[in-house]
């Protein structure tokens, strides 16, 4: 039997959910695609590439896969309802934290066909402004299972590959620990940077160049999604913030002490590190 589904239902048609639908429509046009979206204007726009759209979960009846592309706390609330109403469907989420979601999914028992997911893709563009059928192209899509099942693992991998993404199986605790630094903490730094500029009256448009845009960009991300991202991973984020405080204190001491050689060492070290880790085409 093929690992590819016949019908996929997507709950939440923001940037990620809408892009999943568009990616599947582009790469697997034979699929029947269903959508659940509360915002009527967004749902109306999605009708051009979905077979059916509704504000009600009833629309998902008959789906082989249900994809949850909502804020994390909404995902947590929906898990038992989906298992109760659609016990034969496999469920994949796209939340940016995994440990809390997997913990709740496992409470529903081994019969719940659930795979935790997180596409390492996206931008600060919210909602339909971020829809892109190629958003996941060659990008990692992290996956972790609630219960061990080789057939479900194969099916989840096949679905992710239909998006153009690369399935990467991870431990949920490791996922949240590493993403706390590379994503969640980075987002908060951007937020604090922008708020400081406003508080100190530094946001003069003529002086806001590419350096400002590079650091402030993440602050423009969906606050609704980001709140749940940070809140459900707050222990790991707190650890990163505390590490950062130590570096801030050291930097303050370097500048106050006019330690130019030490500052030069920091700058050259960071320049070298960027060459080691920067994305390659």
Secondary structure, DSSP 8 states (H G I E B T S, - for coil): --SS-SEEEEE--SHHHHHHHHHHHHH-TTSEEEEE-S-HHHHHHHTTT-SEEESSGGGGTT-SEEEE-S-HHHHHHHHHHHHHH-TTSEEEE--S--HHHHHHHHHT-TTS-EEEEEES---S--GGGG--TTTTTT-EEEEEESS--HHHHHHHHHHHHHTT-EEEE--HHHHHHHHIIIIIHHHHHHHHHHHHHHHTT---GGG--HHHHHHHGGGGS-HHHHHHHHHTTHHHHHHHHHHHHHHHHHHHHHHHTT-HHHHHHHHHHHHHHHHHHS---
